[in-house]
Amino acid sequence: MYVATTGGGGGLLGATVTEAASADARAAAYGACAQEAHALSPTSSPTTVCTEGWEGPQRAWRRLCPTGGLLLGCLHAVLTIAARCGRDRARRTLVLDRVWAVEDACPRAQCSQRLRRLRAWATAGLPAGALRQMVRNLCGKGPQCARA
């Protein structure tokens, strides 16, 4: 089961349960919320949509909001990285401080630079394994993160 949540303006706009993560299932779930929002404000349309890195939600929002900008949120990636740190609090703090520093970057160039430095640090400073791979995966999403 998946819960397609939609938020905006500082609040939760809706949540719909779906049994699949596919673009079609997500489009139907997000579409229900979009219809409710349209009923409240027929002329309103999102200018940007922030999704996680899953392909299903990204395709769904491209269909529902073809003129809006699609931004990549990294919360689930950060949560997965935190889980890969296990019980090592010092390592978790070290890794997450560096990851959040990328998230805090404002200009696109600064974000790109921080992603390159994070990748280099992870490659040299983390042991081979799932944690290093997750950090490197996040760094591979540089263009989408920088746009956000």
LINMO-V719997 format. One record per pair of residues at least 12 apart in sequence whose ideal C-beta (glycine too) atoms are under 10 Angstrom apart, sorted by the first residue. I is the first residue (numbers start at 1). J is the second residue. D is the distance in whole Angstrom. If there is no record, write none. Layout:
i->[I;I]
j->[J;J]
d->[D;D]
This chain:
i->[1;1;1;1;1;2;2;2;2;2;2;2;2;2;2;2;2;2;3;3;3;3;3;4;4;4;4;4;4;4;4;4;4;4;4;4;4;4;4;5;5;5;6;6;6;6;6;6;6;6;6;6;7;7;8;8;8;8;8;8;8;12;13;13;13;13;13;14;14;14;14;14;14;14;14;15;15;15;16;16;16;16;16;16;16;17;18;18;18;20;21;21;21;21;21;22;22;22;22;23;23;23;23;23;23;23;23;23;23;24;24;24;24;25;25;26;26;26;26;26;26;26;26;26;26;26;27;27;27;27;27;27;27;27;28;28;29;29;29;30;30;30;30;30;30;30;30;31;31;31;33;34;34;34;34;35;45;45;45;46;46;46;46;46;46;47;47;47;47;48;48;48;48;48;48;48;48;49;49;49;49;49;49;49;49;49;50;50;50;50;50;50;50;50;51;51;51;51;51;52;52;52;52;52;52;53;53;53;53;53;53;53;53;53;53;53;54;57;57;58;58;58;69;69;70;70;70;71;71;71;71;72;72;72;72;72;72;72;72;72;73;73;73;73;74;74;74;74;74;74;74;74;74;75;77;77;77;77;77;77;77;77;78;78;78;78;78;78;78;78;80;80;80;80;80;80;81;81;81;81;81;81;81;81;81;81;81;81;81;82;82;82;82;82;83;83;83;84;84;84;84;84;84;84;84;85;85;85;86;86;88;91;91;91;92;94;94;94;95;95;95;95;95;95;95;95;95;98;98;98;98;98;98;98;99;99;99;99;99;99;99;99;101;101;101;102;102;102;102;102;102;102;102;102;102;103;103;103;105;105;107;108;108;108;108;108;108;109;110;111;111;111;111;111;111;112;112;112;112;113;114;114;114;114;115;115;115;115;115;115;115;115;116;116;117;118;118;118;118;118;119;119;119;119;119;119;120;121;121;122;122;122;122;122;123;123;123]
j->[17;18;19;20;21;16;17;18;19;20;21;22;25;26;29;54;56;57;15;16;17;18;29;16;17;18;21;25;26;27;28;29;30;31;32;33;56;57;60;29;30;33;29;30;32;33;34;36;37;46;49;61;33;50;33;37;44;46;48;49;50;33;33;34;36;37;40;29;30;32;33;34;35;36;37;29;32;33;28;29;30;31;32;33;36;29;30;32;56;56;54;55;56;57;60;55;56;59;60;54;55;56;57;58;59;60;61;62;63;56;59;60;63;56;60;51;54;55;56;57;58;59;60;61;63;64;56;57;59;60;61;62;63;64;60;64;56;57;60;49;51;57;60;61;63;64;65;60;63;64;64;46;61;64;65;64;65;67;68;61;64;65;67;68;69;65;67;68;69;61;65;68;69;70;71;147;148;61;62;64;65;68;69;70;71;73;69;70;71;72;73;74;75;148;70;71;72;73;144;72;73;74;75;76;77;72;73;74;75;76;77;137;138;141;144;145;76;70;73;70;72;144;147;148;144;147;148;144;145;147;148;138;141;142;143;144;145;146;147;148;103;144;145;148;99;100;102;103;138;141;144;145;148;103;99;103;134;135;137;138;141;145;95;96;99;100;102;103;134;138;130;131;134;135;137;138;95;96;98;99;122;130;131;132;133;134;135;137;138;95;96;99;131;134;130;131;134;126;129;130;131;132;133;134;135;126;131;134;130;131;131;126;127;131;131;121;125;126;118;121;122;125;126;131;132;134;135;114;117;118;121;122;125;135;114;115;118;122;134;135;138;139;114;117;118;114;115;116;117;118;138;139;142;145;146;138;145;148;145;146;146;142;143;145;146;147;148;146;146;142;143;145;146;147;148;142;143;145;146;146;139;142;145;146;138;139;140;141;142;143;145;146;139;142;139;135;136;138;139;142;135;136;138;139;140;142;139;135;139;134;135;136;138;139;135;136;139]
d->[6;7;6;9;10;9;7;5;7;7;5;10;8;8;8;9;8;9;5;7;6;8;8;5;8;6;10;8;6;9;9;4;5;9;8;7;9;7;8;9;9;8;9;6;9;4;8;9;8;9;9;10;10;9;10;8;9;7;10;9;10;10;6;9;8;6;9;9;9;7;4;9;10;6;8;9;10;8;8;4;7;9;5;6;10;7;9;10;9;8;7;9;5;8;10;9;5;8;9;10;7;5;8;8;3;5;9;9;7;9;9;8;9;7;8;9;8;10;5;5;9;7;4;8;9;9;9;9;7;4;8;9;5;6;8;10;10;9;8;9;10;8;5;7;9;6;9;8;9;6;9;9;9;6;8;10;7;7;7;9;9;6;9;5;9;9;8;6;7;10;9;6;4;8;6;10;9;5;9;8;6;5;7;6;7;10;9;8;4;7;5;10;10;7;7;7;7;6;10;8;6;8;7;5;8;6;8;7;10;7;6;9;9;6;8;10;8;10;10;6;8;9;8;9;8;8;9;7;9;6;4;10;6;10;9;4;6;9;7;5;9;9;9;7;8;10;8;6;6;8;9;6;8;9;8;10;7;9;7;5;8;9;10;7;6;7;10;8;9;8;9;9;6;10;9;9;6;7;10;6;10;9;7;10;10;5;6;9;7;8;6;9;10;10;9;9;9;10;8;5;4;9;9;5;9;10;6;10;10;8;9;8;10;8;10;10;9;9;9;9;8;9;8;7;10;9;7;8;8;6;6;8;9;8;10;10;7;10;10;7;7;10;6;9;8;4;6;10;9;6;8;8;9;7;9;10;8;9;9;8;9;10;9;9;5;7;9;8;9;8;10;6;4;9;8;6;8;9;5;10;9;10;9;9;8;5;9;8;5;10;7;7;8;8;9;7;9;8;6;10;8;6;9;4;8;9;9;8;10;9;4;6;9;7;9;7;9]
